[in-house]
Amino acid sequence: MKSLLVGGAALFLLGLINGLAVPYFENPRMGLSAHLAGVQNALVLIAFGLMWKYLALSSKALKLCSMLSTYSMYSIWVSLVLAAAWGTSSATPIAGAGYMGSSSQELIVNILLYSGSLAIIVASVQVLLGLVNNKFIGA
């Protein structure tokens, strides 16, 4: 699906640009984590886009999968960028060690990170089921 490929390419670029800003974040270690997550999450969207034609799912399930995939990969990246900029740590205790943001900042980062994590799990299950249900793969 073109939107996943374009979304993946855009996130890849954002992740690369994020890498340039690493030294300027409140927490540079978290900035590096955000950079790596942006690049890796972009590759997930690109991989899903390339697999799209092989998924045997209803049109509603495909639309939901696309929305969840895109939301999840961007929300995880944004949460890590915000954590790096704000110096929050509750959702990421290793990269955030020694930092503590305000309670509202911590809440925003946690909501984005955990909702994105849940969304990609659901989307990944859909992709797996779509591949398994495709009777023509390997034929």
Sine and cosine of phi, psi and omega as CSV:
sin_phi,cos_phi,sin_psi,cos_psi,sin_omega,cos_omega
0.00,0.00,0.76,-0.66,-0.11,-0.99
-0.87,0.49,-0.61,0.79,-0.04,-1.00
-0.90,0.43,-0.57,0.82,0.06,-1.00
-0.93,0.36,-0.64,0.77,0.02,-1.00
-0.91,0.41,-0.70,0.71,0.02,-1.00
-0.92,0.40,-0.70,0.72,0.04,-1.00
-0.88,0.48,-0.63,0.78,0.05,-1.00
-0.92,0.39,-0.68,0.73,0.02,-1.00
-0.90,0.43,-0.64,0.76,0.02,-1.00
-0.91,0.41,-0.68,0.73,0.02,-1.00
-0.92,0.40,-0.58,0.81,0.07,-1.00
-0.86,0.50,-0.72,0.69,0.03,-1.00
-0.89,0.45,-0.69,0.72,0.03,-1.00
-0.88,0.47,-0.64,0.77,0.04,-1.00
-0.89,0.45,-0.63,0.78,0.05,-1.00
-0.92,0.40,-0.69,0.72,0.03,-1.00
-0.90,0.44,-0.64,0.77,0.07,-1.00
-0.82,0.57,-0.61,0.79,0.02,-1.00
-0.88,0.47,-0.53,0.85,0.04,-1.00
-0.93,0.38,-0.46,0.89,-0.08,-1.00
-1.00,-0.02,-0.06,1.00,-0.09,-1.00
-0.74,0.67,-0.75,0.67,-0.06,-1.00
-0.92,0.39,-0.27,0.96,-0.10,-1.00
-0.99,-0.12,-0.07,1.00,0.02,-1.00
-0.97,0.25,0.43,-0.90,0.11,-0.99
-0.82,0.57,-0.66,0.75,0.04,-1.00
-0.85,-0.53,1.00,-0.09,-0.05,-1.00
-0.88,0.47,-0.53,0.85,0.03,-1.00
-0.89,0.46,-0.66,0.75,0.05,-1.00
-0.94,0.35,-0.55,0.83,0.07,-1.00
-0.88,0.47,-0.64,0.77,0.07,-1.00
-0.91,0.42,-0.65,0.76,0.06,-1.00
-0.87,0.48,-0.65,0.76,0.03,-1.00
-0.90,0.44,-0.68,0.73,0.03,-1.00
-0.85,0.53,-0.77,0.63,-0.01,-1.00
-0.90,0.44,-0.66,0.75,0.02,-1.00
-0.90,0.44,-0.65,0.76,0.01,-1.00
-0.87,0.49,-0.72,0.70,0.00,-1.00
-0.92,0.39,-0.70,0.72,-0.01,-1.00
-0.93,0.37,-0.67,0.74,0.01,-1.00
-0.90,0.43,-0.57,0.82,0.06,-1.00
-0.87,0.50,-0.66,0.75,-0.01,-1.00
-0.91,0.41,-0.53,0.85,0.08,-1.00
-0.90,0.44,-0.73,0.68,0.01,-1.00
-0.88,0.47,-0.66,0.75,0.02,-1.00
-0.91,0.42,-0.67,0.74,0.03,-1.00
-0.89,0.46,-0.70,0.71,0.04,-1.00
-0.88,0.48,-0.67,0.75,0.03,-1.00
-0.87,0.49,-0.63,0.78,0.01,-1.00
-0.95,0.30,-0.48,0.88,0.02,-1.00
-0.99,0.11,-0.23,0.97,-0.20,-0.98
-0.78,0.63,-0.69,0.73,-0.07,-1.00
-0.93,0.37,-0.21,0.98,0.00,-1.00
-0.99,-0.13,0.00,1.00,-0.05,-1.00
-1.00,0.04,0.83,-0.55,0.06,-1.00
-0.99,-0.14,0.99,0.12,0.01,-1.00
-0.71,-0.70,0.36,-0.93,0.07,-1.00
-0.91,0.41,0.30,-0.95,-0.02,-1.00
-0.89,0.45,-0.57,0.82,0.04,-1.00
-0.92,0.39,-0.67,0.74,0.02,-1.00
-0.91,0.40,-0.62,0.78,0.04,-1.00
-0.90,0.44,-0.68,0.74,0.01,-1.00
-0.90,0.43,-0.69,0.72,0.02,-1.00
-0.89,0.46,-0.68,0.73,0.01,-1.00
-0.88,0.48,-0.68,0.73,0.02,-1.00
-0.89,0.45,-0.72,0.70,0.00,-1.00
-0.90,0.43,-0.71,0.71,0.01,-1.00
-0.90,0.44,-0.67,0.74,-0.01,-1.00
-0.88,0.48,-0.75,0.66,-0.03,-1.00
-0.91,0.41,-0.73,0.68,0.03,-1.00
-0.84,0.54,-0.73,0.68,-0.10,-1.00
-0.89,0.45,-0.73,0.68,-0.07,-1.00
-0.92,0.39,-0.61,0.79,0.04,-1.00
-0.96,0.27,-0.64,0.77,-0.04,-1.00
-0.92,0.38,-0.60,0.80,0.05,-1.00
-0.90,0.43,-0.72,0.70,0.00,-1.00
-0.89,0.45,-0.73,0.68,0.00,-1.00
-0.88,0.48,-0.66,0.75,0.00,-1.00
-0.87,0.49,-0.63,0.77,0.00,-1.00
-0.96,0.29,-0.59,0.81,0.08,-1.00
-0.89,0.45,-0.71,0.71,0.03,-1.00
-0.90,0.44,-0.66,0.75,0.04,-1.00
-0.87,0.49,-0.63,0.77,0.03,-1.00
-0.92,0.38,-0.67,0.74,-0.03,-1.00
-0.95,0.32,-0.64,0.77,-0.05,-1.00
-1.00,0.01,-0.30,0.95,-0.06,-1.00
0.97,0.25,0.53,0.85,0.03,-1.00
-0.99,0.14,0.31,-0.95,-0.10,-0.99
-0.57,-0.82,-0.24,0.97,-0.18,-0.98
-0.90,0.44,-0.56,0.83,-0.02,-1.00
-0.99,0.12,-0.34,0.94,-0.07,-1.00
-0.68,-0.73,0.97,0.24,-0.14,-0.99
-0.91,0.42,-0.45,0.89,-0.01,-1.00
-0.97,0.24,-0.83,0.56,0.00,-1.00
-0.94,0.34,-0.39,0.92,-0.02,-1.00
-0.99,-0.12,0.12,0.99,-0.04,-1.00
-0.82,0.57,0.76,-0.65,0.02,-1.00
1.00,0.01,-0.01,1.00,-0.02,-1.00
-0.86,-0.51,0.47,-0.88,0.05,-1.00
-0.44,-0.90,0.88,-0.48,0.05,-1.00
-1.00,0.00,-0.01,-1.00,0.06,-1.00
-0.93,0.36,0.29,-0.96,-0.03,-1.00
-0.89,0.45,-0.59,0.81,0.01,-1.00
-0.94,0.33,-0.60,0.80,0.07,-1.00
-0.91,0.42,-0.70,0.72,0.03,-1.00
-0.86,0.51,-0.67,0.75,-0.01,-1.00
-0.89,0.45,-0.71,0.70,0.00,-1.00
-0.87,0.49,-0.74,0.68,0.00,-1.00
-0.88,0.48,-0.70,0.71,-0.01,-1.00
-0.89,0.46,-0.69,0.72,0.00,-1.00
-0.88,0.47,-0.74,0.67,0.00,-1.00
-0.89,0.45,-0.71,0.71,-0.06,-1.00
-0.92,0.39,-0.74,0.68,-0.06,-1.00
-0.96,0.26,-0.58,0.82,0.05,-1.00
-0.93,0.38,-0.62,0.78,0.06,-1.00
-0.91,0.42,-0.63,0.77,0.02,-1.00
-0.90,0.43,-0.69,0.72,0.03,-1.00
-0.91,0.42,-0.66,0.75,-0.02,-1.00
-0.89,0.46,-0.64,0.76,-0.02,-1.00
-0.96,0.29,-0.47,0.88,0.09,-1.00
-0.91,0.42,-0.73,0.69,0.01,-1.00
-0.89,0.45,-0.70,0.71,0.00,-1.00
-0.90,0.44,-0.63,0.77,0.00,-1.00
-0.91,0.40,-0.61,0.79,0.07,-1.00
-0.90,0.45,-0.67,0.74,0.03,-1.00
-0.88,0.47,-0.69,0.72,0.01,-1.00
-0.89,0.46,-0.71,0.70,0.01,-1.00
-0.88,0.48,-0.72,0.69,0.03,-1.00
-0.89,0.45,-0.63,0.77,0.03,-1.00
-0.89,0.45,-0.60,0.80,0.04,-1.00
-0.95,0.32,-0.67,0.74,-0.01,-1.00
-0.91,0.42,-0.61,0.79,-0.03,-1.00
-0.97,0.26,-0.24,0.97,-0.01,-1.00
-0.98,0.20,0.93,-0.37,-0.06,-1.00
-0.98,0.20,-0.14,0.99,-0.12,-0.99
-0.98,-0.21,-0.13,0.99,0.02,-1.00
-0.93,0.37,0.76,-0.65,0.04,-1.00
0.99,0.14,0.01,1.00,-0.03,-1.00
-1.00,0.07,0.00,0.00,0.00,0.00
